[in-house]
Amino acid sequence: MQFHHHGYVSGDPRIQPAAGVGLDRPEELPDEVDVLIVGTGPAGMITAAQLSQFPGVTTRIVERRGGRLAIGQADGIQARSVETFQAFGFAERIIAEAYRITEMAFWKPNPADPSKIVRAARAVDDEMGISEFPHLIVNQARVLDYFAEFMANSPTRMKPDYGLEFRSLEVLDGEDGAQSQYPVKVTVAHTVGEHEGQERVVRAKYVVGADGARSKVRQSIGCTLAGDQANHAWGVMDVLAVTDFPDIRTKCAIQAESGSILLIPREGGHLFRMYVDLGEVSPEDHGEIRKTTIEQIIAKANEIMHPYTVEVRNVAWHSVYEVGHRLTDRFDDVLPEQLGARTPRVFITGDACHTHSAKAGQGMNVSMQDGFNLGWKLGHVLEGRSPETLLSTYSKERQVIAKNLIDFDKEWSTLMAKKPEEFEDPSELEDFYVRTAEFPAGFMTQYAPSMLVAEPAHQELAAGFPIGKRFKSAPVVRVCDTNPLQLGHQASADGRWRLYVFADAAPAGEPSSVADFAEWLQTAADSPLAATPAGLDRDAWFDVRVIYQQDHTRVDINAVPAVFKPEVGPFKLTYLEKVYGSDPKADIFDLRGVDRGGAVVVVRPDQYVANILPLTATAELGAFFAAILGARKPQTV
Ligand SMILES: Cc1cc2nc3c(=O)[nH]c(=O)nc-3n(C[C@H](O)[C@H](O)[C@H](O)COP(=O)(O)OP(=O)(O)OC[C@H]3O[C@@H](n4cnc5c(N)ncnc54)[C@H](O)[C@@H]3O)c2cc1C
């Protein structure tokens, strides 16, 4: 964490100095905003948290509930989400309070007496060591709290506007819209307080609908969720209970003759969640299933758990969660016939565009990645860093991911719903769980080539950083303070692009490709760094880090080129923490297959690898960023 460079900070360094629109933030929702986000679920909160790092952008997030979410909804946090939380600075704290999944147990009817269940198998949760981050269970409400804290501490001092419901919107084209800087006219209404029921109009440049499965924003842009007609229903309960079931603190898939349960132990050592399968619900059900009482859910759970019993002493939350596999064909307001002719003004994220079963624990996770993908793009366009065409990449990138998720989830939930006697191979369920682990952990996302993701022409220079996939961390040792650390964990959700420069074999100070590359980066007119506005720190838009092949004791920090040691803050201090040596015990060059001739790995603000180039390909790197930075003129050379 970098601080003190503007002068001594005596308080919590996580509270960033207020800046831009955060200096005089009005309590009331203003009449005009740059971005209006609807809904404070995981999709909306991460978008807002990311935008809170752009001090010049007025972002407001409205929520119809009168205050924070207290309890309920999703709880499974995949490793990719924890990796994301690391960038938002709260991974360690949430890990400390969460339940950690290390194994899953599979219970089935006892062949000797099928009326009773018996443990049939266990599977290690991340057998292949996909990530250094854990798989967690923690309530959605806590995740939202951490994002709220992050945005409150950000330069923009953001906080949600509770008690405001989205009613409708209109994108004003033509006379009014074309000239208006704020072409989206949004009607909201107060849901609490003295103005309850009163409507008001807010004008926005962009609107993000993160308003859940029954999204009104989605409706207002003419999108519909298409997919299965029938919903699947579960009785979900978060309870405190006394039981003789030995795996009550282990994640379990329980399949009995009388039905199935997904058991999720929860944070804190006592609470657990049970999803009790209530089966398929036809459209003719007309909500009857939602009348299932907690007593009925508990009775059904006891029937399935036989011969064990569950004596519920306290019900923290329960619900009948009813959802189908559904997806919208686009995630923004650009109709197919308008593609290429206009850029989007309204976006939808999270459950507003995709719904699926709860069984693979994906809802909150995928929704957050939607928001992480969109947030920085809006920030870059609104700050004038990038052209508006950048915004068209959101729907293109995320729609495919949602489709993949729905296909995966259909397979998993079909397997989970099978009766024990229907399996050809008795270990089919646990085999699928282990074999496909990378997908639910969140690491199978790979974006296709676009203005943001290069064709994999030089992939062989760093085979372990697949282009389009998220940057997979590896150990390095920081030269200035000899600290061993994970390279990927040094990246914050600050909206910056990252250039990881892997040096060739020559030590720092000797003529080398990396020295030539550094000189170009620092001084050339077509270097991406040249677009950084005058007056900002040289690393304000691009975070450039160098990794030498030598171990840290053999890197002379004074011989390292200046572009890797930028001057920062009003005192023009030299920032030394971007220079690394390789760790001889776990050499990042070997671990990630980085060519010993060196390479540049370009990583997007949302942590996905955008390009890999040789150190000599300066023109290619310049051209790659010229498209992303649009018509931006170099500010400094
Ligand atoms: C009752 C319930 C139980 C669930 N249980 C599970 C579960 O057990 N496991 C699981 O994996 N997933 C579960 N989910 C789904 C999971 O919570 C979602 O996948 C995840 O929250 C999606 O995040 P999101 O931000 O897209 O939407 P949400 O978290 O649904 O957030 C949408 C937000 O928008 C607000 N909102 C809606 N309409 C408006 C409006 N017109 N104006 C202003 N605000 C509005 C809502 O109040 C809400 O805060 C559940 C969802 C619900 C609603």
PDBQT file of the ligand as one rigid body, heavy atoms in Angstrom, charges set to zero:
ROOT
HETATM    1  C1  LIG A 701     -34.377 -14.214  -2.034  1.00  0.00    +0.000 C 
HETATM    2  C2  LIG A 701     -33.138 -14.615  -2.796  1.00  0.00    +0.000 A 
HETATM    3  C3  LIG A 701     -32.468 -15.737  -2.417  1.00  0.00    +0.000 A 
HETATM    4  C4  LIG A 701     -31.321 -16.114  -3.097  1.00  0.00    +0.000 A 
HETATM    5  N1  LIG A 701     -30.686 -17.202  -2.696  1.00  0.00    +0.000 NA
HETATM    6  C5  LIG A 701     -29.564 -17.565  -3.318  1.00  0.00    +0.000 A 
HETATM    7  C6  LIG A 701     -28.876 -18.629  -2.894  1.00  0.00    +0.000 A 
HETATM    8  O1  LIG A 701     -29.301 -19.282  -1.948  1.00  0.00    +0.000 OA
HETATM    9  N2  LIG A 701     -27.712 -18.963  -3.530  1.00  0.00    +0.000 N 
HETATM   10  C7  LIG A 701     -27.255 -18.257  -4.614  1.00  0.00    +0.000 A 
HETATM   11  O2  LIG A 701     -26.207 -18.569  -5.192  1.00  0.00    +0.000 OA
HETATM   12  N3  LIG A 701     -27.911 -17.229  -5.053  1.00  0.00    +0.000 NA
HETATM   13  C8  LIG A 701     -29.046 -16.853  -4.420  1.00  0.00    +0.000 A 
HETATM   14  N4  LIG A 701     -29.707 -15.799  -4.846  1.00  0.00    +0.000 N 
HETATM   15  C9  LIG A 701     -29.188 -15.141  -6.038  1.00  0.00    +0.000 C 
HETATM   16  C10 LIG A 701     -27.995 -14.280  -5.735  1.00  0.00    +0.000 C 
HETATM   17  O3  LIG A 701     -28.241 -13.560  -4.575  1.00  0.00    +0.000 OA
HETATM   18  C11 LIG A 701     -27.807 -13.449  -6.956  1.00  0.00    +0.000 C 
HETATM   19  O4  LIG A 701     -27.311 -14.276  -8.015  1.00  0.00    +0.000 OA
HETATM   20  C12 LIG A 701     -26.870 -12.292  -6.777  1.00  0.00    +0.000 C 
HETATM   21  O5  LIG A 701     -27.256 -11.557  -5.658  1.00  0.00    +0.000 OA
HETATM   22  C13 LIG A 701     -26.930 -11.455  -8.037  1.00  0.00    +0.000 C 
HETATM   23  O6  LIG A 701     -26.464 -10.186  -7.777  1.00  0.00    +0.000 OA
HETATM   24  P1  LIG A 701     -27.128  -8.929  -8.446  1.00  0.00    +0.000 P 
HETATM   25  O7  LIG A 701     -26.361  -7.779  -7.923  1.00  0.00    +0.000 OA
HETATM   26  O8  LIG A 701     -27.233  -9.116  -9.889  1.00  0.00    +0.000 OA
HETATM   27  O9  LIG A 701     -28.640  -8.894  -7.945  1.00  0.00    +0.000 OA
HETATM   28  P2  LIG A 701     -29.287  -8.824  -6.488  1.00  0.00    +0.000 P 
HETATM   29  O10 LIG A 701     -28.365  -9.281  -5.447  1.00  0.00    +0.000 OA
HETATM   30  O11 LIG A 701     -30.612  -9.460  -6.598  1.00  0.00    +0.000 OA
HETATM   31  O12 LIG A 701     -29.442  -7.265  -6.235  1.00  0.00    +0.000 OA
HETATM   32  C14 LIG A 701     -30.397  -6.480  -6.879  1.00  0.00    +0.000 C 
HETATM   33  C15 LIG A 701     -30.660  -5.261  -6.023  1.00  0.00    +0.000 C 
HETATM   34  O13 LIG A 701     -31.454  -4.366  -6.743  1.00  0.00    +0.000 OA
HETATM   35  C16 LIG A 701     -32.486  -3.870  -5.905  1.00  0.00    +0.000 C 
HETATM   36  N5  LIG A 701     -33.582  -3.489  -6.772  1.00  0.00    +0.000 N 
HETATM   37  C17 LIG A 701     -34.382  -4.306  -7.489  1.00  0.00    +0.000 A 
HETATM   38  N6  LIG A 701     -35.251  -3.582  -8.211  1.00  0.00    +0.000 NA
HETATM   39  C18 LIG A 701     -34.995  -2.292  -7.946  1.00  0.00    +0.000 A 
HETATM   40  C19 LIG A 701     -35.556  -1.067  -8.393  1.00  0.00    +0.000 A 
HETATM   41  N7  LIG A 701     -36.576  -1.028  -9.266  1.00  0.00    +0.000 N 
HETATM   42  N8  LIG A 701     -35.044   0.098  -7.919  1.00  0.00    +0.000 NA
HETATM   43  C20 LIG A 701     -34.013   0.097  -7.032  1.00  0.00    +0.000 A 
HETATM   44  N9  LIG A 701     -33.456  -1.046  -6.565  1.00  0.00    +0.000 NA
HETATM   45  C21 LIG A 701     -33.933  -2.217  -7.024  1.00  0.00    +0.000 A 
HETATM   46  C22 LIG A 701     -32.791  -5.023  -4.978  1.00  0.00    +0.000 C 
HETATM   47  O14 LIG A 701     -33.410  -4.580  -3.793  1.00  0.00    +0.000 OA
HETATM   48  C23 LIG A 701     -31.410  -5.589  -4.734  1.00  0.00    +0.000 C 
HETATM   49  O15 LIG A 701     -30.759  -4.985  -3.656  1.00  0.00    +0.000 OA
HETATM   50  C24 LIG A 701     -30.847 -15.373  -4.194  1.00  0.00    +0.000 A 
HETATM   51  C25 LIG A 701     -31.534 -14.248  -4.570  1.00  0.00    +0.000 A 
HETATM   52  C26 LIG A 701     -32.661 -13.858  -3.888  1.00  0.00    +0.000 A 
HETATM   53  C27 LIG A 701     -33.376 -12.594  -4.306  1.00  0.00    +0.000 C 
ENDROOT
TORSDOF 0
